[in-house]
Amino acid sequence: MAVDRYTRAVLTVIAVCLLWLSVGGSSLITPVKAQSDRVYVAGWIDEKGGFRLLPIPPGTGIAEPGKPATPAPLPVWQWNQ
């Protein structure tokens, strides 16, 4: 069975791309890096420009402003035999 030119061209492009990736050729996409600081989502700015705090979920161990933090218990998974 003869392989047509289109199939041969597509397979050649795939082979060249795989070879390029395996050799470690330069990327067409600029590499990005994560920022060094942590990001905390604490709220949002409303329509009037005021800052609105997100509600703190109960049992997360996160302290509300002015209140001490209480650690949340870890979930326990047991294997029943």
N, C-alpha and C positions, 0 to 999 in steps of 0.2 A: 504494500500500500504506500503510495507516494504522499509525502508531507508537503502541503502547499507552502508558498513563500510567506504568507501571513503568519501561519503557525510557527514557522522557523524564525521569523523576525521577532515575534513575541517571546519565544523561548530564549532567544539570544539576548534580548533586553533583560529578561528576568535573570539569566545567568550572569550577565555583566553587573547588574545591581547587587546580586548576592555576593559576587566576588568583591565589589567595592565595599560592601558592608563588612565582610569578613576581614579585609585588609585594614580597615579602619580609616577609610578616606574621609576627607573633610565633609561636614554636613552642610546641607543647604539651609538648615534652620539654625538660627543663632541660639546657642545654649543659654539657659537661664539658671540662676541660683536663687535659693530661698533666702529670705532676709535672716539676719542673725538674731533678731529680737523675736520674742513670742508675741502673738496677737491675741488679745482678749476681746470678745464681742460683749460689750457691756450694755449697749442700748442703741438708740438711733436718734437722729435729729428730726423733729417734727416740722410741720409746715410753717410754724411761727419762728423756727430757729432755735427752739429750746431742746435740751437734751433729755431724752426719756430713757430711764433704766429698764432693762428687761427684768421680769420677775424671776426670782431665784427658785428653782425647783426644790421642793421639800426633800430632805434626806440625801442631799448631795454632799453635805459636809462643807459647803461654801458658806462663809459667814456673811450675813447682811451687815451693812455699815453700822458699827456700834454694838454688834452682838457677837459673842464668841462662837467659833466654829465647832460643830459637833461632828465627829467622824461618822460616816455612814457605814453600817456593817456590810461586809462582803457577802455576796450570795454563796451559798454552800450547795454543791451538787453532789449527790450521793448515788453510788452505783448499787442498785437493788439486785441481789442475786437470787 
